[in-house]
Amino acid sequence: MQTLLPPALKPGDTIGFFSPSAPATVFAPQRFERAKAYLQAKGFKLATGSLTGKSDHYRSGSIAERVEELNTLIRDPKVRCIMSTIGGMNSNSLLPYIDYEALKRDPKLIIGYSDVTALLLGIYQQTGLVTFYGPALVASFGEFPPLVDQTFESFLAITGASGQSRYQYTQPEFWTDFFIDWNQQNSAKPVYPNNCEFLGSGTVSGRLIGGNQNTMMAIWGTPYQPEIKQGDILLLEDSLHDIATVERTTAQLKLAGVFDRVAAIILGKHELFKDSGTLRKPIDVLQEVLNETKVPIVNGFDSCHTHPMLTMPIGTKITIDFDQETVCLTEPWLAAK
């Protein structure tokens, strides 16, 4: 399938937001309002999804209601970027009913993370459209400065980069996964020095594919999961899981032969990882499961649930220089003007 590139986001463009799973606009109203104000202050218009302010317990609405919210934004020519409010657990339910043909006719930026991995990969697989593993409205842009500013800088550098064919990521100096109840938070979170590691040597290039590790299991073996091919670079990240769960989903990838095909792995920081008393980390789990399979790894990359978040285009070429410790996009990920 031919790769489709969405047009760049311009100042004054409309960002439509939707809630494909959890009802964050209901359970985090202050953070939601802060996020809207932040993007509006940056010069963007916002199109409100139809499930805003609505809740059906664990989700924002029925499957039919959620996909209608998304398809309405897909079909609206004024909306140039579609951003999730948050993840959750059930975005995969929408995949059979998305208007893929409308997206082919009018490609636009689709962005989110976590459970929205199902939509990002499913849309890419069904249309060829490059999608973006990046910030969600409430979860990301409701954060306080300076972390929210760094997330926005990466978002704008990637989504606003019309015609560019190269971009080198800069690792943030600090990061955090410190927990504060969203309805109680009124200031910036404490931060830690960054600790991204480049475990390998030489230079590796390939198509970036992947996202949230646990969510990938919810579409595995379906027409909505892109085939992981020889030479791909696999992005993996997860959040709030215990070590047993991480071992299980990592072993699933091993059993499926994924690690025999990929040229490198980008492992995101795991928000509030539960080591169950082992003192082991996600990188330890990955290396144990890999066993004798030799795959270079970027460990602790900041395209994940932690803050700040770097935006990454799924389906485009990326190059990792393990000696220089750089990660670069090396082909266009947006349409030329």
Contacts in CASP RR format, 6 or more apart in sequence:
PFRMAT RR
TARGET T0000
AUTHOR 0000-0000-0000
METHOD contacts of the structure
MODEL  1
MQTLLPPALKPGDTIGFFSPSAPATVFAPQRFERAKAYLQAKGFKLATGS
LTGKSDHYRSGSIAERVEELNTLIRDPKVRCIMSTIGGMNSNSLLPYIDY
EALKRDPKLIIGYSDVTALLLGIYQQTGLVTFYGPALVASFGEFPPLVDQ
TFESFLAITGASGQSRYQYTQPEFWTDFFIDWNQQNSAKPVYPNNCEFLG
SGTVSGRLIGGNQNTMMAIWGTPYQPEIKQGDILLLEDSLHDIATVERTT
AQLKLAGVFDRVAAIILGKHELFKDSGTLRKPIDVLQEVLNETKVPIVNG
FDSCHTHPMLTMPIGTKITIDFDQETVCLTEPWLAAK
1 127 0 8 1.000
1 128 0 8 1.000
2 128 0 8 1.000
3 128 0 8 1.000
3 129 0 8 1.000
3 130 0 8 1.000
3 315 0 8 1.000
3 316 0 8 1.000
4 104 0 8 1.000
4 107 0 8 1.000
4 127 0 8 1.000
4 128 0 8 1.000
4 129 0 8 1.000
4 130 0 8 1.000
5 107 0 8 1.000
5 129 0 8 1.000
5 130 0 8 1.000
5 332 0 8 1.000
5 333 0 8 1.000
5 334 0 8 1.000
5 335 0 8 1.000
6 107 0 8 1.000
6 108 0 8 1.000
6 109 0 8 1.000
6 110 0 8 1.000
6 129 0 8 1.000
6 130 0 8 1.000
6 334 0 8 1.000
6 335 0 8 1.000
7 80 0 8 1.000
7 107 0 8 1.000
7 108 0 8 1.000
7 162 0 8 1.000
7 334 0 8 1.000
7 335 0 8 1.000
8 159 0 8 1.000
8 160 0 8 1.000
8 161 0 8 1.000
8 162 0 8 1.000
8 163 0 8 1.000
8 334 0 8 1.000
8 335 0 8 1.000
8 337 0 8 1.000
9 15 0 8 1.000
9 44 0 8 1.000
9 80 0 8 1.000
9 81 0 8 1.000
9 109 0 8 1.000
9 156 0 8 1.000
9 159 0 8 1.000
9 160 0 8 1.000
10 80 0 8 1.000
10 160 0 8 1.000
11 43 0 8 1.000
11 44 0 8 1.000
12 43 0 8 1.000
12 44 0 8 1.000
12 45 0 8 1.000
13 44 0 8 1.000
13 45 0 8 1.000
13 80 0 8 1.000
13 81 0 8 1.000
14 44 0 8 1.000
14 45 0 8 1.000
14 46 0 8 1.000
14 47 0 8 1.000
14 78 0 8 1.000
14 79 0 8 1.000
14 80 0 8 1.000
14 81 0 8 1.000
15 39 0 8 1.000
15 44 0 8 1.000
15 45 0 8 1.000
15 46 0 8 1.000
15 47 0 8 1.000
15 79 0 8 1.000
15 80 0 8 1.000
15 81 0 8 1.000
15 82 0 8 1.000
15 83 0 8 1.000
16 46 0 8 1.000
16 47 0 8 1.000
16 48 0 8 1.000
16 49 0 8 1.000
16 73 0 8 1.000
16 79 0 8 1.000
16 81 0 8 1.000
16 82 0 8 1.000
16 83 0 8 1.000
17 46 0 8 1.000
17 47 0 8 1.000
17 48 0 8 1.000
17 49 0 8 1.000
17 52 0 8 1.000
17 82 0 8 1.000
17 83 0 8 1.000
17 84 0 8 1.000
17 85 0 8 1.000
17 137 0 8 1.000
18 49 0 8 1.000
18 51 0 8 1.000
18 66 0 8 1.000
18 69 0 8 1.000
18 70 0 8 1.000
18 73 0 8 1.000
18 82 0 8 1.000
18 83 0 8 1.000
18 84 0 8 1.000
18 85 0 8 1.000
19 25 0 8 1.000
19 49 0 8 1.000
19 51 0 8 1.000
19 52 0 8 1.000
19 60 0 8 1.000
19 66 0 8 1.000
19 69 0 8 1.000
19 84 0 8 1.000
19 85 0 8 1.000
19 86 0 8 1.000
20 60 0 8 1.000
20 66 0 8 1.000
20 69 0 8 1.000
20 70 0 8 1.000
20 84 0 8 1.000
20 87 0 8 1.000
20 90 0 8 1.000
20 91 0 8 1.000
20 94 0 8 1.000
20 115 0 8 1.000
20 116 0 8 1.000
20 119 0 8 1.000
21 59 0 8 1.000
21 60 0 8 1.000
21 66 0 8 1.000
21 86 0 8 1.000
21 87 0 8 1.000
21 88 0 8 1.000
21 89 0 8 1.000
21 90 0 8 1.000
21 91 0 8 1.000
21 115 0 8 1.000
21 116 0 8 1.000
22 58 0 8 1.000
22 59 0 8 1.000
22 60 0 8 1.000
22 86 0 8 1.000
22 87 0 8 1.000
22 88 0 8 1.000
22 89 0 8 1.000
22 115 0 8 1.000
23 51 0 8 1.000
23 53 0 8 1.000
23 54 0 8 1.000
23 55 0 8 1.000
23 56 0 8 1.000
23 59 0 8 1.000
23 60 0 8 1.000
23 61 0 8 1.000
24 31 0 8 1.000
24 32 0 8 1.000
24 85 0 8 1.000
24 86 0 8 1.000
24 87 0 8 1.000
24 137 0 8 1.000
24 138 0 8 1.000
24 139 0 8 1.000
25 32 0 8 1.000
25 51 0 8 1.000
25 52 0 8 1.000
25 53 0 8 1.000
25 54 0 8 1.000
25 60 0 8 1.000
25 85 0 8 1.000
25 138 0 8 1.000
26 53 0 8 1.000
26 54 0 8 1.000
26 55 0 8 1.000
26 60 0 8 1.000
27 55 0 8 1.000
28 86 0 8 1.000
28 138 0 8 1.000
28 182 0 8 1.000
28 183 0 8 1.000
29 183 0 8 1.000
30 182 0 8 1.000
30 183 0 8 1.000
31 138 0 8 1.000
31 142 0 8 1.000
31 182 0 8 1.000
31 183 0 8 1.000
31 185 0 8 1.000
32 85 0 8 1.000
32 137 0 8 1.000
32 138 0 8 1.000
32 142 0 8 1.000
34 141 0 8 1.000
34 142 0 8 1.000
35 137 0 8 1.000
35 138 0 8 1.000
35 140 0 8 1.000
35 141 0 8 1.000
35 142 0 8 1.000
36 46 0 8 1.000
36 137 0 8 1.000
38 141 0 8 1.000
38 142 0 8 1.000
38 148 0 8 1.000
38 152 0 8 1.000
39 46 0 8 1.000
39 137 0 8 1.000
39 141 0 8 1.000
40 46 0 8 1.000
42 152 0 8 1.000
42 156 0 8 1.000
47 73 0 8 1.000
47 76 0 8 1.000
47 78 0 8 1.000
47 79 0 8 1.000
49 69 0 8 1.000
49 72 0 8 1.000
49 73 0 8 1.000
50 65 0 8 1.000
50 68 0 8 1.000
50 69 0 8 1.000
50 72 0 8 1.000
51 60 0 8 1.000
51 61 0 8 1.000
51 65 0 8 1.000
51 66 0 8 1.000
51 69 0 8 1.000
52 85 0 8 1.000
54 60 0 8 1.000
54 61 0 8 1.000
55 61 0 8 1.000
56 62 0 8 1.000
58 89 0 8 1.000
58 90 0 8 1.000
59 66 0 8 1.000
59 90 0 8 1.000
60 66 0 8 1.000
60 69 0 8 1.000
63 93 0 8 1.000
63 94 0 8 1.000
63 97 0 8 1.000
64 97 0 8 1.000
66 93 0 8 1.000
66 94 0 8 1.000
67 94 0 8 1.000
67 97 0 8 1.000
67 98 0 8 1.000
70 82 0 8 1.000
70 94 0 8 1.000
70 98 0 8 1.000
70 119 0 8 1.000
71 97 0 8 1.000
71 98 0 8 1.000
71 99 0 8 1.000
71 102 0 8 1.000
73 79 0 8 1.000
73 82 0 8 1.000
74 82 0 8 1.000
74 98 0 8 1.000
74 99 0 8 1.000
74 102 0 8 1.000
74 103 0 8 1.000
74 106 0 8 1.000
74 108 0 8 1.000
75 99 0 8 1.000
75 102 0 8 1.000
77 106 0 8 1.000
79 108 0 8 1.000
80 108 0 8 1.000
80 109 0 8 1.000
81 108 0 8 1.000
81 109 0 8 1.000
81 110 0 8 1.000
81 111 0 8 1.000
81 159 0 8 1.000
82 108 0 8 1.000
82 109 0 8 1.000
82 110 0 8 1.000
82 111 0 8 1.000
83 111 0 8 1.000
83 112 0 8 1.000
83 135 0 8 1.000
83 136 0 8 1.000
83 137 0 8 1.000
84 91 0 8 1.000
84 111 0 8 1.000
84 112 0 8 1.000
84 113 0 8 1.000
84 116 0 8 1.000
84 119 0 8 1.000
84 136 0 8 1.000
84 137 0 8 1.000
85 136 0 8 1.000
85 137 0 8 1.000
85 138 0 8 1.000
85 139 0 8 1.000
86 114 0 8 1.000
86 136 0 8 1.000
86 137 0 8 1.000
86 138 0 8 1.000
86 139 0 8 1.000
87 112 0 8 1.000
87 113 0 8 1.000
87 114 0 8 1.000
87 115 0 8 1.000
87 116 0 8 1.000
87 136 0 8 1.000
87 139 0 8 1.000
88 114 0 8 1.000
88 115 0 8 1.000
89 115 0 8 1.000
90 115 0 8 1.000
91 115 0 8 1.000
91 116 0 8 1.000
91 117 0 8 1.000
91 118 0 8 1.000
91 119 0 8 1.000
91 215 0 8 1.000
92 118 0 8 1.000
92 215 0 8 1.000
92 218 0 8 1.000
92 219 0 8 1.000
92 224 0 8 1.000
94 118 0 8 1.000
94 119 0 8 1.000
95 118 0 8 1.000
95 119 0 8 1.000
95 122 0 8 1.000
95 219 0 8 1.000
95 222 0 8 1.000
95 224 0 8 1.000
98 119 0 8 1.000
98 123 0 8 1.000
98 126 0 8 1.000
100 123 0 8 1.000
100 126 0 8 1.000
100 127 0 8 1.000
103 110 0 8 1.000
103 123 0 8 1.000
103 127 0 8 1.000
103 129 0 8 1.000
104 127 0 8 1.000
104 129 0 8 1.000
107 127 0 8 1.000
107 129 0 8 1.000
107 335 0 8 1.000
109 132 0 8 1.000
109 159 0 8 1.000
110 119 0 8 1.000
110 120 0 8 1.000
110 123 0 8 1.000
110 129 0 8 1.000
110 131 0 8 1.000
110 132 0 8 1.000
111 131 0 8 1.000
111 132 0 8 1.000
111 133 0 8 1.000
111 134 0 8 1.000
111 135 0 8 1.000
111 136 0 8 1.000
111 155 0 8 1.000
111 159 0 8 1.000
111 311 0 8 1.000
112 120 0 8 1.000
112 132 0 8 1.000
112 133 0 8 1.000
112 134 0 8 1.000
112 135 0 8 1.000
112 136 0 8 1.000
113 133 0 8 1.000
113 134 0 8 1.000
113 135 0 8 1.000
113 136 0 8 1.000
113 139 0 8 1.000
113 211 0 8 1.000
113 212 0 8 1.000
113 237 0 8 1.000
113 303 0 8 1.000
113 304 0 8 1.000
113 305 0 8 1.000
113 309 0 8 1.000
114 136 0 8 1.000
114 139 0 8 1.000
114 212 0 8 1.000
114 215 0 8 1.000
114 239 0 8 1.000
114 305 0 8 1.000
115 212 0 8 1.000
115 215 0 8 1.000
116 136 0 8 1.000
116 215 0 8 1.000
117 133 0 8 1.000
117 210 0 8 1.000
117 211 0 8 1.000
117 212 0 8 1.000
117 215 0 8 1.000
117 216 0 8 1.000
118 215 0 8 1.000
118 218 0 8 1.000
118 219 0 8 1.000
118 224 0 8 1.000
119 131 0 8 1.000
120 131 0 8 1.000
120 132 0 8 1.000
120 133 0 8 1.000
120 211 0 8 1.000
120 314 0 8 1.000
121 131 0 8 1.000
121 209 0 8 1.000
121 210 0 8 1.000
121 211 0 8 1.000
121 216 0 8 1.000
121 219 0 8 1.000
121 224 0 8 1.000
121 225 0 8 1.000
121 226 0 8 1.000
121 314 0 8 1.000
122 219 0 8 1.000
122 224 0 8 1.000
122 225 0 8 1.000
122 226 0 8 1.000
123 129 0 8 1.000
123 131 0 8 1.000
124 130 0 8 1.000
124 131 0 8 1.000
124 226 0 8 1.000
124 314 0 8 1.000
124 315 0 8 1.000
125 223 0 8 1.000
125 224 0 8 1.000
125 225 0 8 1.000
125 226 0 8 1.000
126 223 0 8 1.000
126 224 0 8 1.000
130 313 0 8 1.000
130 314 0 8 1.000
130 315 0 8 1.000
130 316 0 8 1.000
130 333 0 8 1.000
130 334 0 8 1.000
131 313 0 8 1.000
131 314 0 8 1.000
131 315 0 8 1.000
132 158 0 8 1.000
132 159 0 8 1.000
132 311 0 8 1.000
132 312 0 8 1.000
132 313 0 8 1.000
132 314 0 8 1.000
133 210 0 8 1.000
133 211 0 8 1.000
133 235 0 8 1.000
133 303 0 8 1.000
133 311 0 8 1.000
133 312 0 8 1.000
133 313 0 8 1.000
133 314 0 8 1.000
134 140 0 8 1.000
134 155 0 8 1.000
134 303 0 8 1.000
134 309 0 8 1.000
134 310 0 8 1.000
134 311 0 8 1.000
134 312 0 8 1.000
135 141 0 8 1.000
135 151 0 8 1.000
135 152 0 8 1.000
135 155 0 8 1.000
135 309 0 8 1.000
135 311 0 8 1.000
140 148 0 8 1.000
140 151 0 8 1.000
140 307 0 8 1.000
140 309 0 8 1.000
141 148 0 8 1.000
141 151 0 8 1.000
141 152 0 8 1.000
142 148 0 8 1.000
143 151 0 8 1.000
143 189 0 8 1.000
143 307 0 8 1.000
144 185 0 8 1.000
144 187 0 8 1.000
144 188 0 8 1.000
144 189 0 8 1.000
145 188 0 8 1.000
146 188 0 8 1.000
147 176 0 8 1.000
147 188 0 8 1.000
147 189 0 8 1.000
147 191 0 8 1.000
147 307 0 8 1.000
147 308 0 8 1.000
148 307 0 8 1.000
148 308 0 8 1.000
150 172 0 8 1.000
150 307 0 8 1.000
150 308 0 8 1.000
151 307 0 8 1.000
151 308 0 8 1.000
151 309 0 8 1.000
154 169 0 8 1.000
154 308 0 8 1.000
154 309 0 8 1.000
154 310 0 8 1.000
154 311 0 8 1.000
155 311 0 8 1.000
157 167 0 8 1.000
157 311 0 8 1.000
158 167 0 8 1.000
158 311 0 8 1.000
158 312 0 8 1.000
158 313 0 8 1.000
158 329 0 8 1.000
158 333 0 8 1.000
159 311 0 8 1.000
159 334 0 8 1.000
160 334 0 8 1.000
161 167 0 8 1.000
161 333 0 8 1.000
161 334 0 8 1.000
162 334 0 8 1.000
162 335 0 8 1.000
162 336 0 8 1.000
162 337 0 8 1.000
163 332 0 8 1.000
163 334 0 8 1.000
163 335 0 8 1.000
163 336 0 8 1.000
163 337 0 8 1.000
164 332 0 8 1.000
164 333 0 8 1.000
164 334 0 8 1.000
165 329 0 8 1.000
165 330 0 8 1.000
165 331 0 8 1.000
165 332 0 8 1.000
166 328 0 8 1.000
166 329 0 8 1.000
166 330 0 8 1.000
167 328 0 8 1.000
167 329 0 8 1.000
168 326 0 8 1.000
168 327 0 8 1.000
168 328 0 8 1.000
169 310 0 8 1.000
169 326 0 8 1.000
169 327 0 8 1.000
169 328 0 8 1.000
171 194 0 8 1.000
171 196 0 8 1.000
171 301 0 8 1.000
171 302 0 8 1.000
172 194 0 8 1.000
172 302 0 8 1.000
172 308 0 8 1.000
172 310 0 8 1.000
173 193 0 8 1.000
173 194 0 8 1.000
174 191 0 8 1.000
174 192 0 8 1.000
174 193 0 8 1.000
174 194 0 8 1.000
175 191 0 8 1.000
175 192 0 8 1.000
175 194 0 8 1.000
175 269 0 8 1.000
175 302 0 8 1.000
175 306 0 8 1.000
175 307 0 8 1.000
175 308 0 8 1.000
176 189 0 8 1.000
176 190 0 8 1.000
176 191 0 8 1.000
176 192 0 8 1.000
176 306 0 8 1.000
176 307 0 8 1.000
177 269 0 8 1.000
177 271 0 8 1.000
177 272 0 8 1.000
177 305 0 8 1.000
177 306 0 8 1.000
177 307 0 8 1.000
178 189 0 8 1.000
178 190 0 8 1.000
178 191 0 8 1.000
179 272 0 8 1.000
180 189 0 8 1.000
189 307 0 8 1.000
194 302 0 8 1.000
195 300 0 8 1.000
196 298 0 8 1.000
196 299 0 8 1.000
196 300 0 8 1.000
196 301 0 8 1.000
196 302 0 8 1.000
197 283 0 8 1.000
197 297 0 8 1.000
197 298 0 8 1.000
197 299 0 8 1.000
197 300 0 8 1.000
198 296 0 8 1.000
198 298 0 8 1.000
198 299 0 8 1.000
198 320 0 8 1.000
198 322 0 8 1.000
198 325 0 8 1.000
199 283 0 8 1.000
199 296 0 8 1.000
199 297 0 8 1.000
199 298 0 8 1.000
199 299 0 8 1.000
199 322 0 8 1.000
200 296 0 8 1.000
200 297 0 8 1.000
200 322 0 8 1.000
201 296 0 8 1.000
201 322 0 8 1.000
201 323 0 8 1.000
202 296 0 8 1.000
202 321 0 8 1.000
202 322 0 8 1.000
202 323 0 8 1.000
203 319 0 8 1.000
203 320 0 8 1.000
203 321 0 8 1.000
203 322 0 8 1.000
203 323 0 8 1.000
204 233 0 8 1.000
204 263 0 8 1.000
204 264 0 8 1.000
204 296 0 8 1.000
204 319 0 8 1.000
204 320 0 8 1.000
204 322 0 8 1.000
205 233 0 8 1.000
205 263 0 8 1.000
205 317 0 8 1.000
205 318 0 8 1.000
205 319 0 8 1.000
205 320 0 8 1.000
205 330 0 8 1.000
206 231 0 8 1.000
206 232 0 8 1.000
206 233 0 8 1.000
206 263 0 8 1.000
206 317 0 8 1.000
206 318 0 8 1.000
206 319 0 8 1.000
207 229 0 8 1.000
207 231 0 8 1.000
207 232 0 8 1.000
207 233 0 8 1.000
207 315 0 8 1.000
207 316 0 8 1.000
207 317 0 8 1.000
207 318 0 8 1.000
208 232 0 8 1.000
208 233 0 8 1.000
208 235 0 8 1.000
208 266 0 8 1.000
208 312 0 8 1.000
208 313 0 8 1.000
208 314 0 8 1.000
208 315 0 8 1.000
208 316 0 8 1.000
208 317 0 8 1.000
208 318 0 8 1.000
209 226 0 8 1.000
209 228 0 8 1.000
209 232 0 8 1.000
209 233 0 8 1.000
209 234 0 8 1.000
209 235 0 8 1.000
209 314 0 8 1.000
209 315 0 8 1.000
210 216 0 8 1.000
210 228 0 8 1.000
210 234 0 8 1.000
210 235 0 8 1.000
210 236 0 8 1.000
210 314 0 8 1.000
211 235 0 8 1.000
211 236 0 8 1.000
211 237 0 8 1.000
211 314 0 8 1.000
212 237 0 8 1.000
212 238 0 8 1.000
212 239 0 8 1.000
213 236 0 8 1.000
213 237 0 8 1.000
213 238 0 8 1.000
213 246 0 8 1.000
213 249 0 8 1.000
213 250 0 8 1.000
213 253 0 8 1.000
214 238 0 8 1.000
214 241 0 8 1.000
214 245 0 8 1.000
214 249 0 8 1.000
216 225 0 8 1.000
216 249 0 8 1.000
217 249 0 8 1.000
217 252 0 8 1.000
219 225 0 8 1.000
220 252 0 8 1.000
220 256 0 8 1.000
228 234 0 8 1.000
228 258 0 8 1.000
228 261 0 8 1.000
228 262 0 8 1.000
229 261 0 8 1.000
230 261 0 8 1.000
231 261 0 8 1.000
231 262 0 8 1.000
231 263 0 8 1.000
232 261 0 8 1.000
232 262 0 8 1.000
232 263 0 8 1.000
233 262 0 8 1.000
233 263 0 8 1.000
233 264 0 8 1.000
233 265 0 8 1.000
233 266 0 8 1.000
233 318 0 8 1.000
233 320 0 8 1.000
234 258 0 8 1.000
234 262 0 8 1.000
234 264 0 8 1.000
234 265 0 8 1.000
234 266 0 8 1.000
235 265 0 8 1.000
235 266 0 8 1.000
235 268 0 8 1.000
235 301 0 8 1.000
235 303 0 8 1.000
235 312 0 8 1.000
235 314 0 8 1.000
236 253 0 8 1.000
236 265 0 8 1.000
236 266 0 8 1.000
236 267 0 8 1.000
236 268 0 8 1.000
236 286 0 8 1.000
237 267 0 8 1.000
237 268 0 8 1.000
237 269 0 8 1.000
237 270 0 8 1.000
237 301 0 8 1.000
237 303 0 8 1.000
237 304 0 8 1.000
237 305 0 8 1.000
238 246 0 8 1.000
238 249 0 8 1.000
238 270 0 8 1.000
238 282 0 8 1.000
238 305 0 8 1.000
239 270 0 8 1.000
239 271 0 8 1.000
239 272 0 8 1.000
239 304 0 8 1.000
239 305 0 8 1.000
240 271 0 8 1.000
240 272 0 8 1.000
240 274 0 8 1.000
240 305 0 8 1.000
241 270 0 8 1.000
241 273 0 8 1.000
241 274 0 8 1.000
242 274 0 8 1.000
242 275 0 8 1.000
242 276 0 8 1.000
243 273 0 8 1.000
243 274 0 8 1.000
243 275 0 8 1.000
243 276 0 8 1.000
243 278 0 8 1.000
243 280 0 8 1.000
243 285 0 8 1.000
244 276 0 8 1.000
246 270 0 8 1.000
246 273 0 8 1.000
246 282 0 8 1.000
246 285 0 8 1.000
247 285 0 8 1.000
247 288 0 8 1.000
247 289 0 8 1.000
250 285 0 8 1.000
250 286 0 8 1.000
250 289 0 8 1.000
251 289 0 8 1.000
253 259 0 8 1.000
253 289 0 8 1.000
254 289 0 8 1.000
254 290 0 8 1.000
254 293 0 8 1.000
259 265 0 8 1.000
259 289 0 8 1.000
259 290 0 8 1.000
259 293 0 8 1.000
259 295 0 8 1.000
260 293 0 8 1.000
262 295 0 8 1.000
263 295 0 8 1.000
263 296 0 8 1.000
264 295 0 8 1.000
264 296 0 8 1.000
264 297 0 8 1.000
264 298 0 8 1.000
264 320 0 8 1.000
265 286 0 8 1.000
265 295 0 8 1.000
265 296 0 8 1.000
265 297 0 8 1.000
265 298 0 8 1.000
266 297 0 8 1.000
266 298 0 8 1.000
266 301 0 8 1.000
266 303 0 8 1.000
266 320 0 8 1.000
266 327 0 8 1.000
267 282 0 8 1.000
267 283 0 8 1.000
267 286 0 8 1.000
267 297 0 8 1.000
267 298 0 8 1.000
267 299 0 8 1.000
267 300 0 8 1.000
267 301 0 8 1.000
268 299 0 8 1.000
268 300 0 8 1.000
268 301 0 8 1.000
268 302 0 8 1.000
268 303 0 8 1.000
268 304 0 8 1.000
269 300 0 8 1.000
269 301 0 8 1.000
269 302 0 8 1.000
269 304 0 8 1.000
269 305 0 8 1.000
269 306 0 8 1.000
270 281 0 8 1.000
270 282 0 8 1.000
270 304 0 8 1.000
270 305 0 8 1.000
271 304 0 8 1.000
271 305 0 8 1.000
271 306 0 8 1.000
273 281 0 8 1.000
273 282 0 8 1.000
275 281 0 8 1.000
283 297 0 8 1.000
283 299 0 8 1.000
283 300 0 8 1.000
286 297 0 8 1.000
287 297 0 8 1.000
296 320 0 8 1.000
296 322 0 8 1.000
298 320 0 8 1.000
298 327 0 8 1.000
301 310 0 8 1.000
301 327 0 8 1.000
302 308 0 8 1.000
302 309 0 8 1.000
302 310 0 8 1.000
303 309 0 8 1.000
303 310 0 8 1.000
303 311 0 8 1.000
303 312 0 8 1.000
312 318 0 8 1.000
313 329 0 8 1.000
313 333 0 8 1.000
316 329 0 8 1.000
316 331 0 8 1.000
316 332 0 8 1.000
316 333 0 8 1.000
317 329 0 8 1.000
317 330 0 8 1.000
317 331 0 8 1.000
318 327 0 8 1.000
318 328 0 8 1.000
318 329 0 8 1.000
318 330 0 8 1.000
319 327 0 8 1.000
319 328 0 8 1.000
319 329 0 8 1.000
319 330 0 8 1.000
320 326 0 8 1.000
320 327 0 8 1.000
320 328 0 8 1.000
321 328 0 8 1.000
END
